[in-house]
Amino acid sequence: MVFGFNNQGEKIMTEKVAVLGAGSWGSILANVLVENGHQVKLWSRNADQVQEMNQDHTNHRYLPNLTYQAGLEATTDMAAAVKDASLVLIVIPTKGLREVAHHLAQVLSASGAGPVIAHATKGLEQGSYKRPSEMIQEEIAPTNRQGIVVLSGPSHAEDVSIHDMTAVTAASSDEQAAKFVQGLFMNHYFRVYTNDDVIGAEFGAALKNVIAIGSGALTGLGYHDNARAALITRGLAEIRRLGVSFGANPMTFIGLSGVGDLVVTATSKNSRNWRAGYQLGQGKPLDRVVAEMGMVIEGLSTVKVAHELAQKRQVKMPITEAIYEVVYNGQDIQQVLADLMTREGTSEVE
């Protein structure tokens, strides 16, 4: 048993943790764990990024104003990153998750290791409609993993980097795994709650990005608080309807991984999904928005998956459908909004 000290000088049991993915969220979660006294290795494919983080303790492309903990070690070698790790946290965009999970499975199989696997990926796989935990289950054999945990909630990396008070959810069907992740991350500014509803946590995390695009578009068009509040509230109803159709607990959607994550993503300039929507609302072409963002805009792919799932499962999602029409069929935003507002009246509880 190895002990260390966190930033508050408290004696803690030190765990070895691997974080796969060195974007803004992956790198800041790794930084939190180092601050908490754990031994963390951060994996990235980008050799220049790894050199920068090890030499200068910066990650300028993603969080240019942050100096990371000196104890955070980055590497391009996944096997070295996960060696003896009790937790492997995957923070990869949805489109790359299966590939990384497959690589991880090979590494774990070769070593015979079986760590807890957690992820902070917020999306759904195109074509298969699989949630991130389902992809991980398919790629990594049960003998090489313990519980699978979803880490989600209202949490911009920029705010965590300045120790803004943050609360998130660790969701897992394995209570002990969820509590393990909770214990690793908890500190005076980062609070973690546990939940057993993986389906709800993952649908909330994915679909809020779609509504955030719509919210940004409203702001770009010049609409104000009333419009955004209406969109967020009715957007949450759509997220809940689709999630519940897959077996999610309705209560999850009024929690941190539901309304909490939706509100922060749909109201903040720190959200790249909101920023993408804002630029669309101002009339900027989609291809230019994507090119200039320089980072993955998860909501753009998720809206396609949500559109297809809504049709397959006959779930009413008019806001999602409207955003899909704008993004994929080039429909005029103002006309789409007019169509939304002039639909036949319905009950709020439908």
N, C-alpha and C positions, 0 to 999 in steps of 0.2 A: 504494500500500500504506500503510495507516494503522496506527500502533502506539500502544499505550497501556500502562497499568500496572495490575496487579491489586492486591488488598488486601495481598498479601505484598511489594509493591514490585517485582515481576518484570515485565520488559518483554515484552509480548505483542502479537501482531497483532490488532487490534481488528476485530470483525465487527459488522455491523448485523443485529439479530435482531428479529423480530416475534413476540410471544406473544399468541395469540387465546384469551381466557378468563381472567378475573381472580378466579376462586375461590381457595380455599386453595392448591391444587397449582399452578395456573397462575401465580399471583402469586409464590409462593416460588421457582419455577423461574426466573421473570424476575429475581427478586432475586439468585439465584445467578449468573446470567449477568452482571449489573451488577457484582457483587463480583469477577467474573473479568476485568473491564475492558472488557466489550463495550457497545455502544450498543443499548439495548433500548427498544422501544415496546410497551406492554401495552394491548391492545384490550379494551374492555368496552362492552356496550350501555347500561350504567347510568351516566347522566351524573353522578348524585350520588356514585357510587363513584369515578368518574374524578376528580372535583373533590377528594374526600377524599384520594386517593392523591397527587395533584399538590401539594395545599396542605399536608396534614398528614403525608404519607408513612405513612399507616395504612390498614388494611383491616379495620375493627372487626368486621364481620359474620363474617369467616372466620378471621382470626388477630388477635384483639384485643390481644395482648401484644407484637406486633412493630412496630418502626419500620423501615420499608423504606429502602433506599438512596436518597439524594436524587437520584441520577442516573437513577432509574427514571421514565420518562415514560409516563403513561397517556393514552388518547385514545378517543373514540367513533367516530373516523373510520378505518375499516379501510384505506382507500387510503393514508392518511398513515402508518398503522402499518407497512404492508408495503413502502413505497417504498424501493427499493434494498436490501432485506433479502436476505442470503444464505441465511438460514434462516427459515422460518415454522413455529412450533411451535403446534399446535392442542391446547388443553386444555379441551375442551367435553364435557358429559355426552352420552352416546350418542344420546339422543333428539333433540338439537339439532345433532349433528355434520354431518349431510348438508346441512342448511340453511346452516350456516356455511361448509362446503366449497364449496357452490354460489355463495355470495356471494363467497368468496375467488377462485373460478375467474373470475368476471366482472371482478374487480379486476385479476387477473394478466393476463387476456386483453387488457384495455384498455391496460395498460402494456407488454405484451410480455415481462414478466419470467418467469424460470424458476428460482425458488429451490429449495433442498432443502426438502422438507416433512416435518415430524416430528409425531407426535401422542402424547399421553399419556392417551388415552381408554380406559376399561376397561369394555367391555360389548359386546353384540351387538345388531344392529338387529332389532326385532320385525317379524315378517312376512316379511322377506327373509332373515333369519339372517346377514346380512353382517357381516364383521369391519370394524373402523374403517378399515383400510388399503384394503379393497375399496371402501368408500364414497368414500374420497378419490380412488381411481383412477377411479371412475365419474364423479365430478363435475369433476375437474380434468384437462384435456387434457395429454397427455404433453409437448406443446410448452411448457407453462407450469409444469413441475415437473422437478426432477431426481429423485434417489432418494427413496423414502418410508421413513422410519425410525420404529420403534416404541420409545418410551422407557418401560420398565416395570421393576418390581422392588420390594423391600420398603422403602417410603419414605413415612413420614408427614410431611406438611408441617410439623407442629408440631416434629418432631425436627430436620428440616433447618434450620428457622428458628433453632435454637440451636446449629447446627453439630455435631450428633451425627454420628458417622461413618456414612456411608450408601454403599451400593453398588447400582447399577442396571445394566440392560442396554439397549444401543442395538442393536435388531435390524433388519436390512435385507437384502434380496437384493443391494443395491448396497454393496459393501464400503467404497468410498470415502466414500459418504454416511454410513455408520455411523461411520467413523473421524472424519469431520468433526464430527459431533454429539458424539462422545466427547471430542474435543479442546476443544470449546467449554465443556463442563461440568466437566471434570476439575479438581479442586483438592485441598487438603489434607484436606478432610472429605467430599468428594463424588467417589466413584470410579465410573467407567463402564467396563463391559466390552462388547465387540461380540459379535454372534451373527448368523447368517444365517437363523435359523428364525423368520420372521415369524408363521407360523401358530401355532406353539407359544407364542410370546410373547403373542400376542393371546388365545388360548384360556386360558392360565394367568391373565392379567390379569383376564379377564372372569369366569371361573367361580369363582375364589377368593372373590369376593364372596358367592356363594351359600353356600359352606361357612362363611363368616364369620357369616352369619345363623344357621346351625345351631349354631355354637359359642357365640354369644352367648345363644341360647335355652337351651342346656344350663346355662350359668352362671346364667341367670335362674331356672331350675328348681331350682337347688341342687346340681347335679352338680359333680364336681371334676376333678382333673388327668387321671385315667385315662380318663374319658369324653371329655374334650376331645382328648386324644392319639389316642384311637381314631377319633374323628370326623375329625380333620385328616388322619390317615394314610389312612383309607379314602376320604375325600373326594378326596385327591390321586390315588388310583387311578382314581376316576371321571373327574376332569379329564383325566388322561393317556389313558384309553380313548377319550374323545370326541375329543380333539385328534389322537391318532394316526389315528383313522378319517378325518380330513381331510388326512392327510399330514404331520403334525407329527413332529419328531424326538423320540423318547421321552426322550432325555437332557436336553432343554430343561426338562422338568418336575422335574428334580432340581437345577435352577439357580436363579438369582435371580428370574427371571420366573415360576418355577413354585413350588417349595416355599418359597423365600424370601419371595415376596409373600404366599403363603398363610399362612405362620406369623405374619407381622406383622399381617395383616388379621384373622386368626381368633383372636388372643390379646390385642388391645389395645383399650382404651376410646377411643383416638383414631379407631378405625374406626367410621364411622357405620353400616356394615352390621352390625358386632358389636353396637353399641348398640341397633340396631333389633331384632335377635334377642333381646337381653337383655330388652328391654321386652315382647316377645311372650311370652317364657318366664315373665315375672312376671304375665302375664294381661292386659296392656294391649291394647285393640282395635287392629287394624292401622291403621284410618283415623286414630286419635288419634296413633299412633306417627309416621305420615307427616307429619301436620299439625304436630306439635311439633318434629320434626327440623329443618324449615325449609330443608333442603338435599336434593339428590338422593340417594336410596338405590339405587345401581345394581343391587344384588343382587336387588331385588324384581322388576325387569323381566327381568333376566338369567335368573332361575330359570324363567320362563315359556318363554323361548327355548330354554334347555337341556332342559327337559322335552319340548318338541316335537321338538327335534333327536334326542334319545335315542330317541324313539319311531320317528321316520322312519328312523334309521340302525340301529335295533335294538341300541343300546348299553346295557348294564346300568348304571344310575345310581340305585341304591335310596335313597341319602341325598338326592340332588337331588329325586327323586320325592316323598320324605317332606316335604321343605321346601315343595315345590309344593303338596301337599295341605293343608298348614297355611295357607299364604299365600293360595291361590286358592280352595280348597274349604272352608275353615273347619274342618278336621279338628282334633280334640283332640290337643295336642302329646304328652301322656303316652301316649295310645293309639298314636300314630304311632311313638313311640320303642319301645314294647313290640312292635309289629309288626316293626320293624327288627331287634330283638335276638332275636326268636324265629323268624326266617326259617330255612329249611333250610340246614344247614352247607355251605360251599363251600371251595374251595382259595383261599389268599391270592393266588396268582399268576394267577387268572382275570381 
